[in-house]
Structure formats: C-alpha cells, structure tokens
Amino acid sequence: MQEIVLGDVTVTRITEYYGSVEMSPETFFPESPDGAWDADWLAPDFLERENHVCVSAIQTWLLRSEGRTILVDTGVGNHKERPYTPVWSHLNTGFLANLAAAGVRPEDVDVVVNTHLHVDHVGWNTFLDDRSWVPTFPNATYLMPKPDFEFWNPANGHEPNLGRGNQNVFEDSVAPVHEAGQTLLWEDSHRIDANLTLELAPGHTPGSSVLTLDSGGDRALFVGDLLHTALQLVEPDTNSCFEEDSAQARATRRRLLGRAADTNALVLPAHLGGHGGAEVVRDGDRFAIKDWAPFAKL
C-alpha cells in the first residue's frame, strides 16, 4: 500500500528512484556520532552494508485535498545535464508512468510544491520538448519559497556551500516555469487550503519549507530535506554535508521534530526509504521512533 488517508486528505507515495546515492555515511553525514551507523536497524532501508553507502529514495508526495491534485517536490527529472551531480545526470525514469498509475496525468495537477530548489526537488517541474524546457504540469501553480528563488538565481551571485552541485537547475527547472507565469513566490507562510499550510523552515537552504497537514484530527509534516535519513530522527544534531547554515539546520530540525512529537504528527521527508516516514516521541533531549508510517516498504 502506497496510499493512506489523513483526515480529508489522501496521500500517495510516488517513487522516482530508490537505491544507493553512491556516498558513504561518513561523507554524507560527517557529523554522525561515532558508531551511530553500526545500529542494526539502519540496514537495509537506509544503509547498504556490503558497499557501505547510504540508501535513499527520490519520491513525490501526491496529495488530494479539497478537490485539487497537489504534488510535493518533483524529484530529479529526465534528460537533465548535471555535471557536478553525475548520479542524477541524464536520467530516464518512469516517473510520469508511476504518476499515471496513481490516476494522475500532467494536466490534472493543480498545485506543485517545491519545498526548496535543490536539484532533486524540482527536476520534473519541466520536461524536454523539442530541445526546450517547458512546464510538465501545464495547469498547475508552482509554489516556490521566495528566499530560495532569490538565493539560487545565478543572476544574484550567491556562493552556496553546495558549490556547483545545483548547476543548470535554475535555468532548466525553475526559470522556464517562472517565465511561463506559473509560479507563486511566497514568503514566511502560505495557506494552500483548509488542510494544508506552508511555512519557512530554513537551514538546509535559506528558503527550505515544511508543509503541514492538519485535517480531521490527523497531522503530518512534509519536511523536504529537514532530514535525509532515519538516523537524524534519533540523532537530531546530525547534519548532512549539504546544509547552507549548519546551526540553523540543527535548530530547525529540533523545533519541527519537537512539534511532531507534541502533536503526534507523521514526519514525511523527501528521501526516506523503507516505510517513507515515522512518528516520533521525545526521548530526553533527543527523539525516538514511535512507529513507522503505514506505507509499504520500498
């Protein structure tokens, strides 16, 4: 089962990729506590022990709320030139077929949420049509956090910690949508409908955001890259190597995991393999996994 119902909202997990990201945990998470990756429960869903590399999912959360079809993050995309992230370069995946299997055609999508504007969250914003990048979802409004739009726009001259890892992304996956008049650049917070609200959650990037679902007594937090692996659920001070502001990333992660624990909200990151998410509880000054999300394991 890759579909659950939370209040009045249906949530479907759409996978683009699942497997190795060709990085060791020491490289991906250089701040990991000594021995943390020896824990048995991390393999095989989050760690491939044989080759000692992290396992990750690239997935989109498909929401149906108040009669509208909403996508949260759009993965890597096909045929994109990514010279500094070769694992994501020139892919040819069946993402649109996976979306169609869930009953959604590109023209059916009403809203696209980009939690932030990294390479693996905006790729299917566009597709290649006769050598031009055009919006994949022609009838959708693309919700992008304005701080990230400004930060990743090459014209503004910022020098990200990611270096050139996001090269070409703005040009082929963000600018074409904006030039088509389909973006809404929001600041601070944005209410999509009575069930869904966006708010800034900076640290990973200046405009990283979280989508809160609150409906019929059910709650979920779609947290993008607030965390990349389940280890960060129990070791919340462990950053990835991709944070733009390390101290802010740790503070934001602790704040939102605390909210999830206090409100019994399901935490649904962008890249968690296995069951895709979890419920957490407070455990002293850290957190513990109460239960996994009710999605089938990948």
C-alpha positions in Angstrom: 0.0 0.0 0.0 1.5 3.4 -1.1 -1.7 5.4 -0.2 -3.1 6.5 3.1 -5.9 8.8 4.2 -5.2 11.5 6.8 -8.4 13.3 7.7 -9.9 14.6 4.4 -6.6 14.3 2.5 -5.4 11.3 0.5 -1.6 10.9 0.5 0.1 8.7 -2.2 3.8 7.9 -2.4 5.2 8.2 -6.0 8.7 6.9 -6.4 11.2 8.1 -9.0 14.3 6.3 -7.7 15.3 4.1 -4.7 18.8 2.8 -4.0 22.4 3.9 -3.4 23.3 7.5 -3.7 27.0 6.5 -4.0 28.0 8.2 -0.8 29.3 6.7 2.4 27.6 7.8 5.6 30.8 9.4 6.8 30.8 11.6 3.6 27.0 12.3 3.6 26.7 12.8 7.3 30.2 14.0 8.5 28.7 14.9 12.0 27.4 11.4 12.7 28.2 10.3 16.3 30.9 7.6 16.5 29.4 4.1 15.9 25.9 5.5 15.0 25.9 3.7 11.7 26.6 0.3 13.3 23.0 0.1 14.5 21.3 -2.9 13.0 18.0 -1.2 12.3 19.6 1.2 9.7 20.2 -1.7 7.2 19.0 -2.4 4.6 16.5 0.5 4.3 18.9 3.4 4.9 22.3 1.8 4.6 23.8 -0.8 2.2 26.3 -2.5 4.4 28.1 -4.5 1.7 29.3 -1.4 -0.1 28.9 0.9 2.9 26.8 3.5 1.1 23.7 5.4 2.1 20.4 4.3 0.6 17.9 7.0 -0.4 14.6 7.5 -2.1 13.6 10.2 -4.6 9.9 10.5 -4.2 7.0 12.8 -4.6 4.1 13.1 -2.3 0.8 13.2 -4.2 -2.0 14.9 -2.2 -5.7 15.1 -3.0 -7.3 17.8 -0.9 -10.5 19.8 -1.4 -10.9 18.5 -4.9 -7.4 19.5 -6.0 -4.3 17.4 -7.0 -1.1 18.6 -5.3 2.5 17.4 -5.8 5.0 17.9 -3.1 8.5 18.0 -4.7 9.2 16.8 -8.2 12.4 14.8 -8.0 15.3 14.8 -10.4 13.7 14.7 -13.8 14.8 13.2 -17.1 17.5 14.2 -19.5 18.9 16.9 -17.3 22.6 17.9 -17.6 24.1 17.7 -14.1 27.9 17.8 -14.5 28.6 18.0 -10.7 26.0 15.5 -9.6 26.5 12.7 -12.0 24.3 10.3 -10.1 21.3 12.5 -11.3 22.6 13.3 -14.8 20.6 12.3 -17.9 18.2 10.0 -16.1 15.4 8.3 -18.0 13.0 7.1 -15.3 9.3 6.1 -15.5 8.2 8.8 -13.1 5.3 10.0 -15.2 4.2 6.5 -15.7 4.2 6.0 -11.9 2.1 9.1 -11.6 -0.3 7.8 -14.3 -0.6 4.5 -12.4 -1.9 6.6 -9.5 -4.5 8.1 -11.8 -2.9 11.5 -12.5 -2.0 12.9 -15.8 0.3 16.0 -16.0 -2.7 18.2 -17.0 -4.6 17.0 -13.9 -2.1 18.6 -11.4 -3.4 21.8 -9.8 -0.5 22.7 -7.5 3.2 21.9 -7.3 5.0 22.5 -4.0 8.8 22.8 -4.2 9.9 22.6 -0.6 13.2 24.1 -1.7 15.0 24.4 -5.0 17.7 21.7 -4.9 18.5 19.5 -7.9 16.4 16.6 -6.6 13.3 18.5 -5.7 12.5 20.5 -8.9 13.5 18.2 -11.8 10.1 17.2 -13.0 9.0 20.9 -12.9 9.9 20.8 -16.6 10.4 18.3 -19.4 12.3 18.5 -22.7 10.1 19.3 -25.6 11.8 19.8 -29.0 15.0 21.0 -27.3 13.2 23.4 -25.0 12.4 23.0 -21.3 8.7 23.5 -20.7 6.4 23.1 -17.6 5.5 19.5 -17.1 2.2 20.4 -15.4 0.6 23.0 -17.7 -2.4 23.8 -15.5 -0.5 24.0 -12.1 0.6 26.8 -9.9 4.1 26.1 -8.7 4.6 27.3 -5.2 8.3 28.2 -4.6 9.7 29.9 -1.5 10.9 33.3 -2.5 14.2 33.2 -0.4 15.3 30.1 -2.3 14.2 31.6 -5.7 16.5 34.6 -5.0 19.3 32.5 -3.5 19.6 30.1 -6.4 19.1 32.6 -9.2 22.6 32.8 -10.7 22.0 36.4 -11.6 22.2 37.3 -7.9 25.7 36.0 -7.5 25.3 33.9 -4.3 28.1 31.4 -3.5 26.3 28.3 -1.9 28.0 25.7 0.2 26.7 23.2 -2.3 29.1 24.8 -4.8 28.3 23.8 -8.3 26.1 20.9 -7.2 23.0 22.8 -8.4 24.5 23.9 -11.7 21.9 24.3 -14.5 19.0 23.6 -12.1 17.6 27.2 -12.0 17.9 27.5 -15.8 16.2 24.3 -16.8 13.8 23.5 -13.9 12.9 26.9 -12.3 13.2 29.7 -14.8 11.0 28.1 -17.5 8.1 27.8 -15.1 8.5 31.3 -13.9 8.7 32.7 -17.4 5.5 30.8 -18.3 3.8 32.7 -15.5 3.0 29.6 -13.4 5.0 30.4 -10.2 3.8 31.9 -7.0 6.7 33.1 -4.9 5.7 33.1 -1.2 7.3 34.4 1.9 7.0 33.4 5.6 3.9 31.2 5.1 1.2 30.3 2.6 -2.1 28.6 3.1 -3.0 26.2 0.3 -6.4 25.3 1.7 -8.1 24.5 5.0 -6.0 21.3 5.4 -2.5 22.4 4.1 -0.2 25.2 5.1 3.4 26.1 4.1 5.9 27.8 6.3 9.6 28.5 6.1 12.0 26.1 7.8 15.4 27.5 6.9 18.8 26.0 7.4 19.2 23.4 4.7 18.7 26.2 2.3 17.5 29.8 3.0 14.1 29.0 1.8 13.6 25.4 2.8 10.0 24.9 3.9 7.7 22.4 5.6 4.1 21.6 4.5 1.8 21.0 7.5 -1.3 18.8 7.0 -3.9 19.2 9.7 -7.3 17.6 9.0 -9.9 15.7 10.9 -7.6 15.2 13.9 -4.8 13.8 11.7 -1.5 15.6 11.3 1.6 15.2 9.1 4.7 17.3 8.3 6.1 17.0 4.8 9.6 18.2 5.7 11.6 18.0 2.5 15.3 17.8 3.4 14.9 18.7 7.1 16.4 15.2 7.3 17.8 12.8 4.7 18.0 9.6 6.7 16.2 8.0 9.6 19.3 8.3 11.8 18.5 12.0 12.0 15.2 11.2 13.7 17.1 9.9 16.7 20.3 12.0 16.3 18.7 15.4 15.5 22.0 17.3 15.7 23.5 15.3 12.8 23.6 17.4 9.7 24.1 16.3 6.1 27.0 17.7 4.1 24.6 19.8 2.2 23.4 22.4 4.8 23.8 26.0 3.9 23.5 27.1 7.6 24.5 24.2 9.9 23.5 25.8 13.1 20.1 26.9 11.7 19.5 23.4 10.2 20.0 21.8 13.6 17.7 24.3 15.3 15.0 23.9 12.7 15.2 20.1 12.8 14.9 20.0 16.6 12.0 22.5 16.5 10.0 20.6 13.9 10.7 17.2 15.4 9.5 18.6 18.7 6.3 19.8 17.1 5.8 16.4 15.5 6.3 14.6 18.9 4.0 17.0 20.7 1.2 16.9 18.2 1.5 13.2 17.1 2.3 14.3 13.5 3.6 11.9 11.0 7.0 13.0 9.7 7.4 12.5 5.9 10.7 13.6 4.5 11.5 13.6 0.8 14.1 10.9 0.8 13.3 8.3 3.4 13.3 4.7 2.1 11.7 1.9 4.0 8.2 3.0 5.1 8.9 6.6 4.0 8.3 8.3 7.3 7.7 7.9 11.0 6.0 9.1 14.2 8.4 10.3 16.9 8.3 10.8 20.6 10.6 12.8 22.9 13.5 10.9 24.5 15.2 13.2 26.9 16.9 15.9 24.8 16.5 13.7 21.7 13.8 11.8 19.9 12.8 8.1 19.4 10.9 6.4 16.6 7.4 5.5 17.9 6.2 3.8 14.8 6.9 3.8 11.0 4.5 5.4 8.5 1.8 2.9 7.2 3.2 2.8 3.7 4.6 -0.4 2.3 8.4 -0.7 2.4 10.2 0.0 -0.8 
